[in-house]
Each structure stands twice: as C-alpha cells, then as structure tokens.
Amino acid sequence: MSDFFPIMAWNWIPGERAVFDKMRECGLMVAGFVRPEHLDMAHEAGMKAIVADPRLSNYDWRIADADTVRNNVAEVIGEVGGHPAVFGYYLKDEPHVEEFAGLELAAAEVRRLAPGKWPYINLLPDYATPTQLGAATFEEYLERFVAACRPTIVSYDCYALMEDADVLPRYWSNLETVRAVTKRHGLPFWNIVLTVAHFTYRELTAADARFQAYSTLAYGGRGLSYFTYISPSVGNYRMAPIDQFGNRTPTWYYLQHVNLQIGRLAPTLLKLTSDDVYHLGEIPSCGHFPTEENLIERIDGMPDALVGEFTHEDGSRYVMIVNKSFHESKWCVPIFRRQPEHVWIVSPYTGELLPYQGEHQVLAPGQGHVLKLG
C-alpha cells in the first residue's frame, strides 16, 4: 500500500475485537504481538499484526536445535502464512550477540517461506553495557546483527524522557548510530519510543508524543512502535494510552493526533530518501551543525531545531524541521543557502501542498513540518 506507514502498539495484545478496533481508531497500523487465532480480529479492524507463537520464539537461541527451529517456523507459517493480516513473525526482543546465529535459523526460514514478511527481532539500545550487547560498542553490535541475521528492518528501543530532564543525550546518539548503519546497508529502521511512565520515566505530554514521532521521521525512520499501549499492572507503570482498567488516558489522544498526522503525511514520507540530518542551536555531541552543503543556514524565530533533508523519488528536495523545545511554540522561518522559488508545507491534516506562509509557519512544542522546495 502506497500510504501504509507502519505505527505499532508494542506488547502482547488481548484477543478482544474491541481492543483492535480502539487501536485502529488511535491511528495504529500494526498490532504487536498477536496469537494466530486472533489474526481475524486484527484484519477485521483494518490492522496488520506481528504473529506471536511459542514455536517461533521459545528457545535458548545460543543452543537452539536447527531442525526443531526450522520445522516449527515452517509449521506456523503453514498455518497462517496466507492470512492477510500477517506483517511479520516475532522471534526475539533485545538479543545478545551470541544469540544472533540461532536467530538467523528462524529468520532465514521466514524469509524463505514468507517473502516480504518481517522476522521480528528488536535490538538493545546503546546504553546497554558491552556485557549485555556482547560487543564492545553499539555500532559493532548493529553491524554484527546485520551480518548475521540479514534483517529486512532494523528495530531498536530507546527511552529517554525523564522526570528530571526533557530528553537524555542518548536519544540522539541512538538515532545517529542506527541511521548511519542502516543507511550504509540500505535498510529501513524503526524506533520504539516511550508511551508509558514507569521507574523515573515521565508521564507523556502532547509535546513528548509529537517530539518522539517527528524526530524519528526527521532522521529518516520508516516505522514507529510505542512502548507500551496497555499499562502493565505492576510497579509504578501508568498513563499508557490504555490504563489498567481498559480506559483511554490522555496519552491515547496525544498519540491519536500524531498518528493521524503521520497518516496524512505518509504518501509523501514513503517517497523520500534521507540525505542528511543536523541540529541548530544546541548540538548533541554525536550530531552536527549545518554545513555549506546543507540547504538551511539558520531558522529565524526558532534557533534550536532539528532538520532532516530528503530527496523525493521525483528528484525534488524536501526538509523536515522539528521544534526541539518541549515547552514553547516557535515561529519557523528557514533561511536557505540558496533561496528556492517556492516553499510549500505538506499539510498534516489533508496531505495537500500549501504555501508555507503566515500561520503555517508556527510550530508547537515538539512538532515537525514537512516542506517541499521548488
């Protein structure tokens, strides 16, 4: 589908049709993770799903028996492989390097028997220790994963919105490293972002929801996952989109608003190739200022911004500008090194091109604008 931009609810989904309907109403496109017998519910709600079954994932991947893994994966695919809701098959979350060889047994069978479906493996972030990763650096961990498991998509999780800090530096370092590695190998990446308060992670605001989504898109991300959609009934987990009693929280509405915007932008986003990404104002240690090769020199009215540069499949140039403030709306008047004749905004409400002028030039906290240059 030309307008299918995958946005996923991360976690095991109860087998209740109303749950799937509510997810789709929230603007979610993929349910993760779904038992085979519940795939009809996902399809009827207009959603895709990551299939979860013990035959796919219940192994010690360091010592998994190759024949058992292949036979079990083939059995699951034989049962549900023709189902229209299947987007992929859940294999493992946050593996160690020593598990990669075993995981490739299953991933290779998925690629062989279900071409185009995702052998779902989600990776650790860069703040995992070398012992947890099984590699000296995060970049080495990613490279070894790509070499061993030949992924169709690279997914990782990074939670960095804290009660005592707007966003931790690790948010940017993960995006920078994952973008660099996946671009090098011609792979799309997904970012799993925070949507439930727990430990010292904060309760989401509308600005947080916008910021996590639009910053991922500015870095060229081709999928979003939300951890987590339903609040776990343990500890201090709270204010996920759906609470422990099955009710919508304010977070649900924050995500719905952002998800519906992405849905309107999707036909454009899916035709863009990421060329570069840079920061104005405060620069993360892993990032860079705009150079003489970049399109934008500065932004009047918004000194602290994130800019992604893209090329459309028709050859035209686009930029995505994100307001990095979590607290203040900003006027956004980009000053280009070579002033284009026209600047249009891709409306996040209709998807149509509109002249970028007047009130269109105001960005809410965490909001992003997709601009076409001509």
KEKE-3310 file (N, C-alpha, C; in steps of 0.2 Angstrom, whole numbers, plus 5000, padded with zeros to 4 digits):
npx = (5004:5003:5002:5004:5011:5020:5014:5016:5008:5016:5018:5010:4994:4978:4965:4953:4940:4936:4948:4957:4949:4949:4963:4965:4957:4965:4974:4984:4993:4999:4998:5006:5009:5002:4992:4990:4977:4970:4971:4961:4953:4962:4963:4950:4948:4956:4969:4987:4998:5010:5014:5013:5020:5024:5031:5039:5047:5051:5065:5081:5092:5105:5109:5100:5091:5094:5085:5073:5070:5068:5058:5047:5045:5041:5030:5021:5020:5015:5002:4997:5002:4996:4987:4979:4982:4995:5010:5022:5034:5036:5052:5062:5066:5078:5091:5107:5123:5128:5116:5113:5116:5108:5096:5096:5093:5079:5075:5080:5072:5059:5061:5063:5051:5041:5041:5044:5038:5041:5055:5054:5064:5070:5081:5094:5097:5110:5114:5114:5125:5142:5143:5130:5127:5136:5146:5159:5155:5140:5138:5146:5138:5126:5131:5136:5124:5117:5126:5125:5111:5104:5094:5077:5072:5078:5075:5075:5075:5073:5072:5070:5064:5063:5059:5066:5072:5072:5075:5086:5104:5106:5096:5098:5110:5108:5099:5107:5117:5110:5104:5115:5121:5110:5108:5120:5119:5107:5095:5078:5074:5066:5060:5057:5048:5044:5029:5023:5023:5035:5046:5058:5055:5044:5027:5018:5017:5008:5017:5028:5024:5023:5036:5044:5039:5041:5054:5060:5055:5062:5075:5074:5067:5057:5047:5037:5036:5026:5030:5022:5007:4996:4994:5005:5001:5009:5021:5025:5020:5011:4998:4999:4993:4981:4974:4976:4963:4957:4953:4954:4967:4974:4985:4982:4975:4984:4993:4984:4982:4994:4997:4987:4991:5003:4998:4992:5003:5010:5009:5018:5030:5034:5040:5052:5069:5082:5094:5102:5105:5103:5107:5102:5106:5107:5119:5119:5132:5135:5130:5128:5131:5123:5131:5141:5136:5123:5105:5098:5103:5100:5087:5075:5067:5067:5079:5083:5083:5079:5084:5080:5085:5079:5077:5065:5057:5054:5064:5064:5067:5066:5063:5062:5058:5060:5053:5063:5060:5052:5042:5039:5030:5035:5040:5044:5055:5063:5080:5087:5102:5102:5090:5074:5062:5049:5041:5033:5021:5018:5002:4998:4986:4978:4986:4989:4998:5003:5005:5019:5018:5013:5002:5005:5018:5021:5026:5021:5027:5039:5033:5034:5037:5034:5042:5041:5053:5054)
npy = (4994:5011:5021:5016:5018:5011:5010:5005:4996:4991:4976:4961:4958:4958:4945:4952:4959:4973:4979:4979:4987:4999:5002:5004:5015:5024:5027:5018:5006:4993:4979:4972:4960:4946:4932:4917:4913:4925:4933:4936:4945:4956:4959:4962:4974:4982:4981:4977:4963:4957:4941:4931:4916:4902:4893:4900:4908:4902:4898:4894:4903:4902:4889:4883:4870:4867:4859:4858:4871:4876:4867:4870:4884:4883:4876:4885:4896:4888:4887:4900:4908:4913:4922:4938:4948:4946:4953:4951:4940:4936:4934:4938:4949:4961:4954:4946:4946:4933:4926:4928:4919:4908:4914:4918:4906:4904:4916:4915:4905:4911:4921:4913:4906:4915:4927:4944:4946:4951:4945:4947:4955:4964:4976:4980:4996:5009:5012:5000:4989:4984:4970:4966:4968:4960:4965:4977:4990:4999:5002:4991:4981:4983:4981:4968:4961:4964:4958:4944:4941:4946:4956:4962:4974:4985:4987:4995:5000:5015:5024:5040:5050:5059:5061:5072:5078:5085:5078:5064:5064:5052:5049:5055:5050:5036:5037:5043:5033:5022:5026:5029:5016:5009:5016:5014:5001:5000:4999:5000:5008:5006:5015:5012:5020:5029:5027:5025:5029:5025:5018:5031:5037:5049:5054:5055:5070:5080:5087:5078:5067:5072:5076:5064:5056:5065:5068:5056:5053:5064:5059:5050:5038:5024:5018:5017:5012:5010:5009:5007:5000:4996:4998:4990:4980:4982:4988:5005:5008:5018:5028:5024:5023:5015:5012:5002:4998:4997:5009:5024:5035:5052:5051:5042:5050:5060:5052:5048:5060:5063:5051:5051:5062:5058:5048:5056:5062:5051:5047:5055:5054:5041:5041:5048:5049:5049:5061:5069:5074:5087:5098:5114:5127:5120:5107:5090:5079:5069:5074:5086:5103:5113:5112:5119:5112:5110:5113:5123:5137:5144:5146:5158:5164:5152:5146:5134:5119:5104:5097:5088:5082:5078:5068:5067:5054:5059:5067:5080:5091:5090:5096:5092:5100:5101:5107:5108:5112:5108:5115:5128:5136:5140:5152:5148:5152:5147:5150:5149:5143:5144:5152:5145:5146:5143:5138:5125:5118:5102:5098:5092:5088:5086:5082:5089:5101:5117:5134:5140:5150:5164:5159:5145:5144:5142:5132:5120:5115:5102:5099:5094:5100:5096:5101:5106:5110:5121)
npz = (5000:4995:5005:5017:5032:5044:5061:5077:5090:5104:5112:5120:5113:5119:5115:5110:5101:5102:5107:5097:5088:5094:5094:5081:5079:5086:5076:5074:5065:5065:5075:5088:5100:5092:5094:5084:5082:5084:5073:5064:5070:5070:5056:5053:5060:5052:5053:5052:5059:5070:5072:5086:5093:5103:5096:5088:5095:5108:5113:5119:5111:5110:5109:5101:5093:5076:5067:5074:5076:5062:5058:5066:5064:5050:5052:5059:5049:5039:5044:5045:5036:5024:5028:5027:5037:5042:5046:5050:5060:5077:5084:5094:5107:5111:5109:5114:5106:5105:5103:5089:5079:5081:5080:5067:5061:5062:5056:5043:5038:5039:5029:5018:5017:5019:5010:5011:5023:5040:5049:5065:5075:5089:5094:5107:5115:5114:5127:5134:5142:5137:5140:5141:5127:5121:5113:5109:5106:5102:5089:5083:5088:5081:5067:5068:5070:5057:5048:5053:5054:5043:5041:5037:5042:5054:5070:5086:5103:5113:5127:5134:5140:5154:5172:5177:5167:5150:5138:5137:5132:5126:5117:5105:5102:5099:5088:5079:5077:5073:5061:5053:5052:5046:5034:5028:5024:5017:5023:5031:5046:5062:5077:5093:5105:5120:5129:5141:5157:5169:5182:5183:5172:5163:5164:5148:5138:5127:5119:5120:5114:5101:5098:5099:5088:5077:5077:5075:5062:5055:5056:5046:5049:5046:5053:5068:5084:5099:5116:5130:5124:5132:5149:5160:5174:5186:5198:5196:5184:5172:5164:5151:5134:5136:5151:5166:5168:5156:5150:5140:5141:5143:5136:5125:5117:5113:5106:5096:5089:5084:5076:5066:5059:5054:5046:5036:5030:5026:5011:5006:5014:5012:5000:5001:5002:5015:5016:5024:5041:5054:5067:5074:5085:5101:5100:5100:5105:5096:5085:5071:5065:5052:5036:5023:5012:5015:5015:5023:5032:5043:5056:5057:5071:5077:5085:5090:5083:5074:5059:5045:5029:5013:4998:4986:4976:4964:4962:4968:4981:4999:5016:5033:5047:5065:5080:5094:5106:5121:5127:5122:5109:5092:5080:5063:5052:5039:5033:5019:5010:4997:4990:4987:4974:4978:4993:5000:5012:5017:5021:5037:5040:5029:5019:5007:4997:5003:5002:5011:5023:5033:5046:5045:5048:5061:5074:5086:5102:5100:5088:5070:5054:5037:5022:5005:4993:4979)
capx = (5000:5007:5001:5005:5017:5018:5014:5014:5007:5021:5016:5005:4988:4972:4961:4946:4939:4936:4954:4959:4946:4951:4970:4965:4954:4970:4979:4989:4993:5001:4997:5011:5010:4995:4992:4987:4969:4967:4973:4955:4951:4966:4961:4943:4949:4960:4976:4992:5000:5016:5012:5017:5018:5030:5035:5043:5052:5053:5071:5088:5095:5113:5109:5093:5092:5092:5080:5067:5068:5065:5051:5042:5044:5038:5023:5017:5019:5010:4995:4994:5006:4992:4982:4981:4984:5002:5015:5029:5034:5040:5057:5066:5067:5084:5095:5114:5126:5128:5110:5112:5117:5102:5090:5096:5090:5072:5074:5081:5066:5054:5062:5062:5044:5036:5045:5041:5036:5047:5057:5054:5070:5071:5088:5095:5099:5117:5115:5116:5133:5145:5141:5123:5127:5140:5150:5162:5151:5134:5139:5148:5133:5122:5135:5136:5117:5116:5129:5122:5104:5102:5087:5073:5071:5081:5071:5078:5071:5076:5068:5075:5061:5064:5055:5070:5076:5067:5077:5093:5108:5106:5091:5101:5116:5105:5096:5113:5121:5106:5103:5121:5122:5105:5109:5126:5117:5101:5089:5074:5074:5060:5061:5052:5048:5041:5022:5021:5028:5037:5053:5059:5052:5039:5021:5019:5014:5007:5024:5033:5022:5025:5044:5047:5037:5043:5062:5061:5054:5067:5081:5073:5064:5052:5042:5037:5032:5025:5030:5018:5000:4992:4998:5006:4998:5014:5025:5023:5018:5005:4997:5000:4987:4976:4976:4975:4956:4954:4951:4958:4970:4976:4991:4979:4973:4990:4995:4980:4983:5001:4996:4983:4995:5008:4994:4991:5010:5013:5010:5024:5035:5036:5043:5058:5076:5085:5100:5106:5101:5108:5104:5103:5106:5111:5121:5121:5139:5135:5127:5132:5128:5123:5137:5140:5132:5116:5100:5096:5108:5098:5079:5073:5062:5067:5086:5085:5079:5082:5082:5081:5085:5077:5076:5059:5058:5054:5070:5063:5070:5061:5066:5058:5060:5057:5054:5066:5058:5046:5038:5037:5029:5040:5039:5049:5056:5070:5084:5091:5108:5100:5083:5070:5057:5043:5041:5026:5021:5013:4998:4997:4978:4975:4991:4990:5003:5000:5011:5022:5017:5008:5001:5008:5025:5021:5027:5020:5032:5039:5030:5038:5034:5037:5042:5044:5056:5054)
capy = (5000:5017:5026:5012:5020:5007:5013:4998:4995:4986:4971:4956:4961:4953:4943:4955:4963:4980:4981:4980:4992:5005:5003:5007:5022:5028:5028:5012:5001:4986:4976:4968:4954:4943:4925:4916:4913:4932:4937:4938:4952:4962:4960:4965:4980:4985:4981:4971:4960:4953:4934:4928:4909:4899:4889:4905:4911:4899:4894:4897:4904:4900:4882:4880:4864:4869:4856:4860:4878:4876:4864:4874:4890:4881:4874:4891:4899:4884:4888:4907:4912:4916:4927:4945:4952:4945:4958:4948:4934:4938:4930:4939:4956:4963:4949:4946:4944:4926:4923:4930:4914:4904:4918:4918:4900:4906:4922:4913:4901:4916:4924:4908:4903:4920:4933:4951:4947:4953:4941:4952:4955:4971:4976:4984:5002:5010:5012:4993:4988:4979:4963:4965:4968:4955:4969:4982:4996:4999:5001:4984:4976:4983:4978:4960:4959:4965:4952:4938:4940:4949:4959:4966:4980:4986:4990:4996:5004:5020:5028:5045:5056:5058:5066:5077:5080:5085:5072:5062:5064:5045:5048:5057:5045:5030:5039:5044:5027:5017:5029:5028:5009:5006:5019:5011:4994:5001:4996:5004:5007:5008:5017:5011:5026:5029:5030:5023:5031:5019:5020:5038:5040:5053:5053:5058:5076:5081:5089:5072:5062:5075:5076:5057:5054:5069:5067:5049:5054:5068:5055:5045:5032:5021:5015:5019:5007:5013:5005:5001:5003:4995:4999:4984:4980:4981:4994:5012:5009:5022:5033:5022:5025:5012:5011:4995:4996:4997:5015:5028:5040:5057:5049:5039:5056:5063:5048:5048:5066:5062:5046:5053:5067:5054:5045:5061:5063:5045:5046:5059:5052:5035:5043:5052:5046:5053:5063:5071:5077:5091:5102:5121:5129:5116:5102:5084:5078:5065:5077:5092:5109:5113:5113:5123:5108:5109:5118:5128:5140:5146:5147:5164:5163:5145:5144:5127:5115:5098:5097:5082:5084:5072:5069:5064:5049:5063:5072:5086:5091:5092:5097:5092:5104:5099:5112:5104:5114:5104:5120:5134:5136:5145:5154:5145:5155:5145:5154:5144:5145:5146:5153:5142:5150:5141:5133:5123:5114:5096:5098:5086:5087:5084:5079:5093:5106:5123:5139:5140:5157:5166:5155:5139:5145:5142:5125:5119:5111:5095:5097:5095:5102:5094:5107:5105:5116:5121)
capz = (5000:4995:5010:5023:5036:5050:5068:5080:5098:5106:5118:5118:5113:5121:5110:5110:5095:5104:5108:5090:5085:5098:5092:5074:5080:5088:5071:5074:5059:5066:5082:5090:5096:5091:5093:5077:5082:5084:5067:5060:5073:5068:5049:5053:5062:5047:5055:5051:5065:5071:5075:5092:5095:5106:5091:5084:5100:5114:5113:5121:5105:5109:5108:5098:5088:5069:5063:5078:5074:5055:5057:5070:5060:5044:5054:5060:5043:5035:5047:5045:5031:5019:5031:5025:5042:5044:5044:5052:5065:5082:5086:5100:5109:5114:5110:5114:5100:5105:5100:5083:5074:5082:5077:5059:5058:5061:5051:5036:5036:5037:5023:5013:5016:5019:5007:5012:5030:5044:5055:5070:5081:5091:5097:5113:5113:5115:5134:5136:5143:5132:5143:5138:5120:5118:5108:5113:5105:5100:5082:5082:5089:5075:5061:5068:5068:5050:5045:5055:5053:5036:5043:5032:5045:5060:5076:5092:5108:5117:5131:5136:5143:5161:5176:5179:5161:5144:5134:5138:5126:5122:5112:5099:5100:5096:5081:5074:5075:5069:5055:5050:5050:5041:5028:5025:5022:5013:5027:5035:5053:5067:5083:5099:5109:5127:5129:5147:5163:5174:5185:5183:5165:5165:5160:5142:5137:5120:5116:5120:5108:5094:5098:5098:5082:5072:5077:5072:5055:5053:5055:5041:5052:5042:5057:5075:5089:5106:5122:5128:5123:5138:5155:5164:5181:5191:5200:5195:5177:5172:5159:5144:5131:5139:5158:5169:5168:5149:5148:5137:5145:5139:5131:5119:5112:5111:5100:5090:5085:5080:5071:5061:5055:5050:5040:5030:5028:5023:5004:5004:5018:5009:4993:5002:5004:5019:5014:5030:5047:5058:5073:5075:5092:5105:5096:5103:5104:5091:5079:5068:5063:5045:5033:5017:5008:5018:5012:5028:5035:5050:5056:5061:5076:5081:5085:5092:5079:5071:5052:5041:5022:5009:4991:4983:4971:4958:4962:4971:4988:5005:5023:5039:5053:5071:5085:5099:5113:5124:5131:5118:5102:5089:5073:5059:5045:5037:5029:5014:5007:4990:4992:4982:4972:4981:4998:5002:5018:5016:5027:5041:5041:5022:5014:5001:4997:5004:5003:5018:5025:5038:5052:5044:5050:5068:5076:5093:5105:5098:5081:5064:5047:5031:5017:4999:4990:4972)
cpx = (5004:5007:5001:5011:5015:5019:5012:5013:5011:5019:5011:4998:4982:4968:4954:4946:4939:4943:4957:4956:4948:4959:4969:4962:4960:4975:4984:4988:4994:5000:5003:5010:5004:4996:4988:4980:4966:4968:4967:4953:4956:4964:4954:4943:4953:4967:4980:4994:5006:5014:5017:5015:5025:5034:5040:5049:5054:5059:5076:5092:5102:5114:5103:5095:5089:5086:5073:5065:5065:5059:5046:5040:5039:5031:5018:5016:5014:5003:4992:4997:5002:4987:4984:4983:4992:5007:5022:5028:5038:5045:5060:5066:5074:5089:5103:5117:5127:5122:5109:5112:5111:5096:5090:5093:5082:5071:5075:5075:5060:5055:5061:5054:5039:5039:5041:5038:5042:5048:5058:5059:5071:5077:5088:5097:5107:5119:5115:5123:5136:5144:5134:5123:5130:5145:5153:5159:5145:5134:5141:5142:5128:5125:5135:5129:5115:5119:5127:5115:5100:5095:5084:5072:5075:5077:5075:5073:5075:5072:5072:5071:5060:5060:5059:5074:5071:5069:5084:5097:5108:5101:5094:5106:5113:5102:5102:5116:5116:5105:5109:5122:5117:5106:5115:5124:5110:5095:5085:5075:5067:5063:5056:5053:5043:5034:5019:5026:5029:5045:5053:5057:5045:5032:5021:5015:5012:5013:5028:5030:5024:5032:5046:5045:5041:5051:5064:5061:5060:5074:5080:5070:5058:5046:5042:5033:5032:5025:5028:5011:4995:4996:4999:5003:5003:5018:5022:5021:5011:5004:4999:4993:4980:4978:4974:4968:4953:4952:4956:4961:4972:4981:4988:4977:4979:4993:4991:4981:4989:5000:4992:4987:5000:5004:4993:4998:5012:5014:5017:5030:5038:5040:5050:5063:5080:5092:5105:5102:5106:5104:5106:5102:5110:5112:5123:5129:5140:5133:5131:5128:5127:5130:5136:5136:5125:5111:5099:5102:5106:5090:5078:5067:5062:5075:5088:5080:5083:5079:5084:5080:5083:5077:5070:5061:5058:5060:5070:5066:5065:5066:5060:5061:5056:5058:5057:5064:5052:5041:5035:5035:5034:5038:5045:5050:5063:5073:5089:5097:5107:5093:5079:5065:5051:5045:5034:5027:5016:5009:4997:4990:4975:4980:4993:4995:5000:5006:5013:5023:5012:5008:5004:5015:5026:5021:5026:5026:5033:5037:5035:5034:5038:5036:5045:5047:5055:5056)
cpy = (5006:5021:5022:5014:5016:5010:5007:4999:4989:4982:4966:4959:4956:4951:4946:4960:4971:4983:4983:4986:4999:5007:5007:5014:5027:5030:5023:5008:4994:4984:4971:4967:4950:4936:4923:4916:4920:4936:4940:4945:4957:4964:4964:4972:4985:4986:4975:4969:4957:4946:4932:4921:4906:4895:4893:4907:4908:4895:4898:4897:4903:4893:4879:4875:4867:4866:4858:4867:4879:4873:4867:4881:4888:4879:4880:4895:4895:4885:4895:4911:4916:4921:4934:4950:4952:4950:4955:4942:4936:4933:4931:4947:4956:4957:4951:4944:4937:4923:4924:4924:4909:4908:4918:4911:4901:4911:4920:4909:4906:4919:4920:4906:4909:4927:4939:4951:4948:4948:4945:4951:4962:4971:4981:4991:5003:5011:5005:4993:4983:4971:4961:4964:4962:4958:4975:4989:4994:4998:4994:4980:4977:4980:4970:4958:4959:4959:4946:4936:4943:4952:4963:4973:4980:4990:4990:5000:5009:5024:5033:5051:5055:5063:5072:5080:5080:5079:5070:5062:5057:5044:5050:5052:5039:5032:5040:5038:5022:5020:5028:5021:5007:5010:5016:5004:4994:4998:5001:5003:5009:5010:5015:5016:5025:5031:5028:5026:5025:5021:5027:5041:5043:5051:5058:5065:5076:5082:5083:5068:5065:5074:5069:5055:5058:5069:5061:5050:5059:5065:5050:5039:5030:5017:5017:5013:5011:5008:5009:5004:5002:4995:4992:4985:4978:4988:5000:5013:5013:5026:5030:5024:5022:5010:5004:4993:4996:5003:5019:5033:5046:5055:5046:5045:5059:5059:5048:5054:5065:5057:5048:5058:5063:5050:5050:5062:5057:5045:5050:5056:5045:5035:5047:5047:5051:5055:5065:5074:5081:5095:5109:5122:5124:5109:5096:5082:5073:5068:5082:5098:5109:5115:5117:5119:5108:5114:5124:5130:5142:5146:5153:5162:5156:5143:5137:5122:5109:5098:5091:5084:5077:5074:5064:5059:5053:5068:5078:5086:5093:5093:5095:5095:5103:5105:5107:5106:5110:5109:5126:5133:5141:5146:5151:5147:5153:5149:5149:5147:5147:5146:5150:5147:5149:5137:5131:5118:5108:5096:5092:5084:5085:5081:5084:5098:5113:5128:5140:5147:5158:5161:5147:5139:5144:5134:5125:5115:5104:5094:5098:5097:5099:5099:5104:5111:5116:5128)
cpz = (5000:5001:5017:5027:5043:5057:5072:5088:5100:5113:5115:5118:5115:5115:5111:5105:5097:5105:5102:5087:5088:5096:5085:5074:5082:5082:5070:5068:5060:5074:5083:5098:5097:5090:5086:5077:5083:5078:5063:5064:5071:5061:5049:5055:5057:5049:5053:5058:5065:5075:5080:5093:5098:5101:5088:5089:5106:5114:5117:5114:5104:5108:5105:5093:5081:5066:5067:5076:5067:5055:5060:5066:5054:5046:5055:5053:5038:5037:5045:5039:5025:5022:5030:5031:5044:5041:5045:5058:5071:5084:5093:5101:5113:5115:5111:5108:5099:5103:5093:5078:5075:5079:5070:5057:5057:5056:5044:5034:5035:5031:5017:5012:5016:5016:5009:5019:5034:5049:5061:5076:5083:5095:5103:5110:5115:5123:5137:5137:5138:5134:5140:5131:5117:5113:5112:5112:5102:5092:5080:5083:5083:5069:5062:5067:5061:5047:5047:5053:5047:5037:5037:5035:5052:5065:5082:5097:5112:5121:5135:5139:5150:5165:5177:5173:5155:5140:5136:5132:5122:5117:5106:5097:5097:5089:5077:5072:5071:5062:5051:5047:5045:5035:5024:5021:5018:5016:5030:5042:5057:5073:5088:5104:5115:5126:5136:5153:5167:5177:5186:5176:5166:5161:5154:5142:5129:5116:5115:5115:5101:5093:5096:5091:5076:5072:5074:5064:5052:5052:5049:5043:5047:5046:5064:5079:5096:5111:5128:5127:5129:5144:5159:5171:5186:5192:5199:5188:5177:5166:5152:5141:5133:5146:5160:5169:5161:5147:5145:5142:5140:5134:5125:5114:5109:5105:5094:5086:5081:5074:5065:5056:5051:5044:5034:5027:5024:5016:5002:5007:5014:5002:4994:5004:5009:5016:5019:5035:5051:5063:5072:5083:5096:5101:5100:5101:5098:5084:5076:5066:5055:5042:5027:5012:5009:5015:5016:5031:5043:5050:5060:5065:5080:5081:5087:5089:5077:5063:5048:5033:5018:5002:4989:4978:4964:4957:4965:4978:4993:5011:5028:5045:5059:5076:5091:5106:5115:5127:5127:5111:5099:5082:5069:5052:5043:5032:5025:5011:5000:4990:4986:4980:4976:4987:5000:5008:5016:5022:5031:5042:5034:5018:5008:5002:4998:5004:5010:5020:5030:5044:5051:5047:5058:5070:5084:5096:5103:5091:5076:5058:5042:5025:5011:4996:4982:4969)
residu = (MET:SER:ASP:PHE:PHE:PRO:ILE:MET:ALA:TRP:ASN:TRP:ILE:PRO:GLY:GLU:ARG:ALA:VAL:PHE:ASP:LYS:MET:ARG:GLU:CYS:GLY:LEU:MET:VAL:ALA:GLY:PHE:VAL:ARG:PRO:GLU:HIS:LEU:ASP:MET:ALA:HIS:GLU:ALA:GLY:MET:LYS:ALA:ILE:VAL:ALA:ASP:PRO:ARG:LEU:SER:ASN:TYR:ASP:TRP:ARG:ILE:ALA:ASP:ALA:ASP:THR:VAL:ARG:ASN:ASN:VAL:ALA:GLU:VAL:ILE:GLY:GLU:VAL:GLY:GLY:HIS:PRO:ALA:VAL:PHE:GLY:TYR:TYR:LEU:LYS:ASP:GLU:PRO:HIS:VAL:GLU:GLU:PHE:ALA:GLY:LEU:GLU:LEU:ALA:ALA:ALA:GLU:VAL:ARG:ARG:LEU:ALA:PRO:GLY:LYS:TRP:PRO:TYR:ILE:ASN:LEU:LEU:PRO:ASP:TYR:ALA:THR:PRO:THR:GLN:LEU:GLY:ALA:ALA:THR:PHE:GLU:GLU:TYR:LEU:GLU:ARG:PHE:VAL:ALA:ALA:CYS:ARG:PRO:THR:ILE:VAL:SER:TYR:ASP:CYS:TYR:ALA:LEU:MET:GLU:ASP:ALA:ASP:VAL:LEU:PRO:ARG:TYR:TRP:SER:ASN:LEU:GLU:THR:VAL:ARG:ALA:VAL:THR:LYS:ARG:HIS:GLY:LEU:PRO:PHE:TRP:ASN:ILE:VAL:LEU:THR:VAL:ALA:HIS:PHE:THR:TYR:ARG:GLU:LEU:THR:ALA:ALA:ASP:ALA:ARG:PHE:GLN:ALA:TYR:SER:THR:LEU:ALA:TYR:GLY:GLY:ARG:GLY:LEU:SER:TYR:PHE:THR:TYR:ILE:SER:PRO:SER:VAL:GLY:ASN:TYR:ARG:MET:ALA:PRO:ILE:ASP:GLN:PHE:GLY:ASN:ARG:THR:PRO:THR:TRP:TYR:TYR:LEU:GLN:HIS:VAL:ASN:LEU:GLN:ILE:GLY:ARG:LEU:ALA:PRO:THR:LEU:LEU:LYS:LEU:THR:SER:ASP:ASP:VAL:TYR:HIS:LEU:GLY:GLU:ILE:PRO:SER:CYS:GLY:HIS:PHE:PRO:THR:GLU:GLU:ASN:LEU:ILE:GLU:ARG:ILE:ASP:GLY:MET:PRO:ASP:ALA:LEU:VAL:GLY:GLU:PHE:THR:HIS:GLU:ASP:GLY:SER:ARG:TYR:VAL:MET:ILE:VAL:ASN:LYS:SER:PHE:HIS:GLU:SER:LYS:TRP:CYS:VAL:PRO:ILE:PHE:ARG:ARG:GLN:PRO:GLU:HIS:VAL:TRP:ILE:VAL:SER:PRO:TYR:THR:GLY:GLU:LEU:LEU:PRO:TYR:GLN:GLY:GLU:HIS:GLN:VAL:LEU:ALA:PRO:GLY:GLN:GLY:HIS:VAL:LEU:LYS:LEU:GLY)
# end
